[in-house]
Amino acid sequence: MALEDELGAAAEAARAFLDVGEELAGVVAAEPAEGLRVYLCAYRRGETLTWLVLSAGCHPLADRQVVREAASIVGLCELARESAGGGDLPALGARLAGLACSERPEGIEMAVAAAAELERVVAPPRVASPGYLDAIGTAAVQLERTLGEVGRSPFAAAMTSGTGAVEALASDVLRNHKVPLA
């Protein structure tokens, strides 16, 4: 089944858990461990979010560890996607393409290609997983190298500084999960 179909089925199952006044805000596929597909579902009522992690078969999960790992990998992948290439890949690609046409600095073709590859890697649909996170990191570092970054990677620095937000997401998911966790 295609990922879009899986997400559609998970969203349909998630709607059965809507409370009065809530809307389904989103569903993200995740593989916190190899071979373990789950769906992190976000529900919104005003400014309040609640969460539900569904199994591959679209049944609610109550395993605290699996729920934490799912929320953490989703948070890490989102942080990586937002941080890669400075966060605005289309604008970066356009700037590099403009330089390639106007000034033609040495190595610009490699930079344009690296930016396009990074944009391809982060494009949806995607499954939040350690492999996806690695792919973003590899493409981001390759782009940084082609742009002449030396020393500490800006991408790595952004990932390091964002770990608190990832932990906050995981804690929020655990605290506001729709089914009791064991």
C-alpha positions as CSV (number, residue, x, y, z in Angstrom):
1,M,0.0,0.0,0.0
2,A,1.3,3.5,-0.8
3,L,2.2,5.8,2.0
4,E,-0.6,8.2,1.1
5,D,-3.1,5.3,1.4
6,E,-1.6,4.2,4.7
7,L,-1.9,7.8,6.1
8,G,-5.5,8.0,4.8
9,A,-6.4,4.8,6.6
10,A,-4.7,5.9,9.8
11,A,-6.6,9.3,9.6
12,E,-9.9,7.5,9.1
13,A,-9.1,5.3,12.2
14,A,-8.0,8.3,14.2
15,R,-11.3,10.1,13.5
16,A,-13.0,7.5,15.6
17,F,-11.2,9.0,18.7
18,L,-12.3,12.6,18.1
19,D,-13.8,14.2,21.2
20,V,-16.5,16.9,20.9
21,G,-15.0,20.1,19.5
22,E,-11.8,18.4,18.3
23,E,-10.4,18.2,14.9
24,L,-7.8,15.8,13.6
25,A,-4.8,18.1,13.1
26,G,-2.4,15.7,11.5
27,V,-1.1,12.1,11.1
28,V,2.6,11.3,10.7
29,A,3.9,7.8,9.8
30,A,6.8,6.8,11.9
31,E,9.2,3.8,12.3
32,P,10.8,4.3,15.7
33,A,12.5,0.9,15.2
34,E,13.1,-1.2,12.1
35,G,10.0,-3.0,11.1
36,L,7.7,-1.1,13.5
37,R,5.3,1.2,11.7
38,V,3.1,3.5,13.8
39,Y,1.1,6.6,13.2
40,L,1.3,9.7,15.5
41,C,-2.0,11.5,15.4
42,A,-2.5,15.0,16.6
43,Y,-5.9,16.4,17.7
44,R,-6.6,20.0,18.3
45,R,-9.3,21.8,20.2
46,G,-8.5,25.5,20.2
47,E,-4.9,25.7,21.4
48,T,-5.0,22.4,23.1
49,L,-3.4,19.3,21.6
50,T,-4.0,15.7,22.4
51,W,-2.3,12.7,20.8
52,L,-2.8,9.1,19.9
53,V,-0.3,6.6,18.5
54,L,-1.9,4.0,16.3
55,S,-0.3,0.6,15.3
56,A,0.3,-0.4,11.7
57,G,-3.2,-2.0,11.9
58,C,-4.6,1.3,13.1
59,H,-5.3,0.3,16.7
60,P,-4.4,2.5,19.6
61,L,-1.1,1.8,21.3
62,A,-0.7,1.9,25.1
63,D,3.0,1.0,25.3
64,R,4.7,4.0,26.9
65,Q,8.1,3.2,25.4
66,V,6.8,2.8,21.9
67,V,4.8,6.0,22.2
68,R,7.8,8.0,23.5
69,E,10.1,6.6,20.7
70,A,7.5,7.4,18.0
71,A,7.1,11.0,19.3
72,S,10.9,11.4,19.6
73,I,11.7,10.2,16.1
74,V,8.9,12.4,14.6
75,G,10.2,15.4,16.5
76,L,13.8,14.7,15.4
77,C,12.8,14.3,11.8
78,E,10.7,17.5,11.8
79,L,13.6,19.4,13.5
80,A,16.0,18.1,10.8
81,R,13.6,18.9,8.0
82,E,13.2,22.5,9.3
83,S,16.9,23.0,9.9
84,A,18.4,21.5,6.8
85,G,19.9,24.0,4.4
86,G,18.9,26.9,6.7
87,G,15.3,26.0,6.7
88,D,14.1,27.5,3.4
89,L,15.3,25.1,0.7
90,P,13.3,26.5,-2.2
91,A,14.7,30.0,-1.5
92,L,18.2,28.6,-1.1
93,G,17.9,26.6,-4.4
94,A,16.7,29.8,-6.2
95,R,19.6,31.8,-4.8
96,L,22.1,29.2,-5.9
97,A,20.5,28.9,-9.4
98,G,20.6,32.7,-9.7
99,L,24.3,32.6,-8.8
100,A,24.9,29.8,-11.3
101,C,23.4,32.0,-14.1
102,S,24.8,35.3,-13.2
103,E,28.2,34.9,-11.5
104,R,29.1,31.2,-12.2
105,P,31.4,30.8,-9.2
106,E,33.5,27.6,-9.1
107,G,31.6,24.7,-7.7
108,I,28.2,26.3,-8.1
109,E,26.9,23.3,-10.1
110,M,27.7,21.0,-7.2
111,A,26.0,23.3,-4.8
112,V,22.9,23.5,-6.9
113,A,22.8,19.7,-7.2
114,A,23.4,19.2,-3.4
115,A,20.6,21.7,-2.6
116,A,18.3,19.9,-5.0
117,E,19.2,16.5,-3.5
118,L,18.5,17.8,0.0
119,E,15.1,19.2,-1.1
120,R,14.3,15.9,-2.7
121,V,15.2,14.0,0.5
122,V,13.0,16.2,2.8
123,A,10.0,16.3,0.4
124,P,6.8,14.5,1.5
125,P,5.5,11.9,1.7
126,R,7.9,10.5,4.2
127,V,8.1,8.2,7.2
128,A,9.9,9.6,10.3
129,S,12.6,7.0,11.0
130,P,16.3,6.8,11.9
131,G,17.0,6.1,8.2
132,Y,15.1,9.2,7.1
133,L,16.9,11.3,9.8
134,D,20.3,9.9,8.5
135,A,19.4,10.7,4.9
136,I,18.6,14.3,5.8
137,G,21.8,14.7,7.8
138,T,23.9,13.2,5.0
139,A,22.3,15.5,2.4
140,A,22.6,18.6,4.7
141,V,26.2,18.0,5.4
142,Q,27.0,17.4,1.7
143,L,25.3,20.7,0.9
144,E,27.3,22.5,3.7
145,R,30.6,21.0,2.3
146,T,29.8,22.1,-1.3
147,L,29.1,25.6,0.1
148,G,32.5,25.7,1.8
149,E,31.4,25.2,5.4
150,V,34.4,24.2,7.6
151,G,34.4,23.4,11.2
152,R,31.2,22.7,13.1
153,S,28.2,22.0,10.9
154,P,25.3,24.5,11.1
155,F,22.9,21.6,10.7
156,A,24.5,19.7,13.6
157,A,24.4,22.8,15.7
158,A,20.7,23.3,14.9
159,M,20.0,19.6,15.8
160,T,21.8,19.9,19.1
161,S,20.1,23.1,20.1
162,G,16.7,21.6,19.2
163,T,16.8,18.5,21.4
164,G,14.9,20.3,24.2
165,A,12.0,20.9,21.8
166,V,12.0,17.2,20.8
167,E,12.0,16.1,24.5
168,A,9.1,18.6,25.1
169,L,7.1,17.1,22.3
170,A,7.7,13.5,23.6
171,S,6.7,14.6,27.1
172,D,3.5,16.3,25.8
173,V,2.5,13.2,23.8
174,L,3.0,11.0,26.8
175,R,1.1,13.4,29.1
176,N,-1.8,14.1,26.7
177,H,-2.1,10.6,25.0
178,K,-5.8,9.7,24.5
179,V,-5.4,6.2,25.9
180,P,-3.8,5.3,29.2
181,L,-0.1,4.2,28.8
182,A,1.4,1.2,30.5
